Amino acid sequence: ATTAFLGAGNYAGRVLIPAFKAAGAQLRTVVSNGGVSAVHFGNKYGLTDASTDSVEAINNPAIDTVVIATRHNAHARQVLSALRADKHVFCEKPLCLTLDELHEIESESRARPQQLLMVGFNRRFAPLTCKARSLLDAIAEPKAFIATVNAGEIPATHWTQDLDVGGGRIIGEACHFIDLLRYLARSPIKGVHAFSLGSNQSRSVNHDKATINLEFEDGSTGTVHYLANGHQSFPKERIEV
């Protein structure tokens, strides 16, 4: 695959580009807003081009795969543009920020079955997750899952906390753990009940501290405790079945 990377932040430069290179992809173009980080990672990993023009990269006929690692509010527009340009797409989570965007992406993707669209949910590929799923596959009865995520505080001024730009940390990051429980359950989600910690004068942000209850079609249940106010000594991620 001849690949273009939209976004050259820390995660793209330290994780995604090296992973695609290790998998044998042909690295063609990396795009960033200012161009400096694109040049840096382009030189580091041997990409052919560094650019500030994502539209040009998407429409380049020499590129067949687009990797999207930009800020979250750009994902839907770039995913749709890449699909319509006949590219395969790997999009870092979240795929989009609104249900309207999701429905438009789903419609576009289903109309193009020859093109691959993948979201960067990675917890399901962890070795211990694979082991857990292999053990659970032998059990037909419903399961109860609890994912406790000690996410750590992020300042209220960080772009991920901006609901219009980052979508907030539930859409932006807790989605990893909803996907993980869905993967382990091997059953569609049929019901959701979610609520954040109540307002309190000691906290400027409460929407990144939430409990998400999931009901699966096979009778399984799942709970994600996504919390940004835990002590650093507590594990970052813990899964119980």
N, C-alpha and C positions, 0 to 999 in steps of 0.2 A: 504494500500500500504506500502510495506517495502522499505524505501527510503535511497538513498545515495546522499550526497551533495558534489559536486566537486567545491571547492572554499570556503574559510572561511573568506572572507573579511567582512567589516562593513555591507554591504547590506545583504549578506547571513546570518550573525550572528544576525543582529538586526531586519530583516524583514522576510526573507524567511523561516528560520528554525522555528521561532515562529509561522508563519502563517501555515506551514505544520503541526506543532504539534497541533495547535488549531483546525485544520480541521480533526484531528484524524489519521494522518499518523503514521506509525510505523517508528521511526527514528533509522536507523541502523548505518550508517557510515558517517563521515565527513572527507574530504580530503583537505589538504593544502600543499603547496610546502615545507615549513619548519617543519610543524607538530605542531608548538606551538599554532597557532590560532585554529587548529583543536581540540587539547586537551582542550583548553579553552572553546570553544562553545560546545564541546562534553560533558564536565562536567556540563556546565551550563544548558543544555537542555536534558541531560540524554541519549545521543546517545551511542550505544553499543561500537562502534569502532572509533578511531581516526587514520588517516593514512596519508602517503605521496604518496601513490600509486594509482593513478586514474584508471589505467588499471585493477588492481586487483578488485577495487570496481565495475567497470563496468561489469566485467566478473563473479562476485560473484553470484552463482545461487540463493542465499537467497534474493537477491535484485531484485525487479521488476520495480522500478522507479528510474530514475537518474535525479537529479536537477543540472543544469550546471550554475555556477556563477563565472566562472574563467575570466581571461582577454580575450578580444574579439577575438584575433587571435587564441585562442584555441577552440572556440565554434564549428566551423564546424567539426573539427576532432573528438571532443568528442561526438557531436550529432550523427554523422555517426557510431562511434564505439558503442554507446549505442543502436541505432536502430538495428544494426547488431548482437548485443548480446540479442535481443528480449526484450528490456526494453521499458517502457513508458518514455518519455522525457519531462521535463520542462526546457526550456533554457531561461535564462535572455536575454534581448535584448542586442545587435542585434543577430539574428540567425546566421549570418555569415558576412564576409566582402566583398566577391566578388560574381559576378553573376555565375561564374563557380561552386563555392561552393553551392550556392543556388539551381542551377539546379540539382546537385548531391544529395543534401538533399531531394529535392522535389521528385526525382525519387525513392529514397530509401523509403521515407515515403509512397508514393502512392502504392508501392509494398507490404506494410505491414499495411493494413487497420485495423488490429486488435490492432495495437499499437498507442497510443496517442502521438502526438507531439504538444506542446504548447509553444508559445513565451510569455515572461513576459511583454506583453503590459497591463498596469494596468489602464490607464486613462479611458478606456471605462467602467470600473466597478465602478467609483466614483458615489456616490448618485446623484449629480447634473447632471452628464452625462446621467444617466438612466432617470432622469426627463426630460431632454432636448429631448432625443430620443423619449420618449413617447408622447411629445407634437408635435414633428416633424412628427411622423408616420401618423398623420391625414392630413398632407399637401402633396398633390401629385406634386405640381409644383416644379421646381428647386430651390435650396437654394444657398446662398452665405455664406461661412464660412471664418472667419478670426481668426487665432490662433496667439496671440502675446506672445512670450516666452522670459522673461527676465532672461536668463540662468545664468548670472554671469560669471566673468572672471575665467579661469583656466590657470595656467602658461604654457608657451609654452613647458616647459620640462616635464609636466605631461604625463603619459603613454597614456592617452586617446587622447592626441593631436598627438601622433605618428601614422601616417597613416598605418603603417605595423602592429602595435600592437593593438591600440585602434580603428583604422579606422577613427579617427576624430570624432568630436562631432555631425556632421550631421547624419552619419550612426549610431553612438553610442547612441545618445539621441534624436535628432530631429525626429527619427523614431516613437517615442511615439505619436507625434502630427499628423503625417501623418496617423497613424493607427486610431487615434481618429476621424479625419475628415472623413476617410473612413467609420468608424463605424456609425457616425451620418448621413452621406449621404445615407447609405444603397445601394450604387451603386459602381460598379468597377471603378477604376481610368483608364482613357484611354489616358491621356496626362499629361506630366510634363515639367515645365520650371523652372529651378533653377539657381540662381547666388549669389555669395557672394559679400560682400562689396569690393570695389576696393582697390588695394594696396596703402599703405600710410606709410611714414617713421615713423610716431608716433606709429604704431602698428606692432608687430612682427608676429602676427597671424591674418589672416582675414577670413580663411575658416570656423571659428565658428560663423560667423555673416552673415546670409544668408536669402534670401527670396525664398520660394518654392511655385510655383503656380501649382495647381492641377486642372485637368479637369475630371469630372465624366461623365459616360455614360448617366445618366439621365438628363444631362444639368446643373447640379450643378457645382459650382466652389469653390475652397478652396485656401486660402493663409496662409502659415505658415511663420511668421517672427520669426526666431530663432536668438536671438541676445545676445552676451556675453558682450556688452559694455553699458548696461543700468544702470540707477541710482538705488541704492538699495531701494529707496522709492517707486519705481514703482512695481506693483504686479508681482509675478514670472510668473504666467500663467493667460491669459485672453482669453476667447473664445467668439466670437460674431457670431450670425447667423442672 
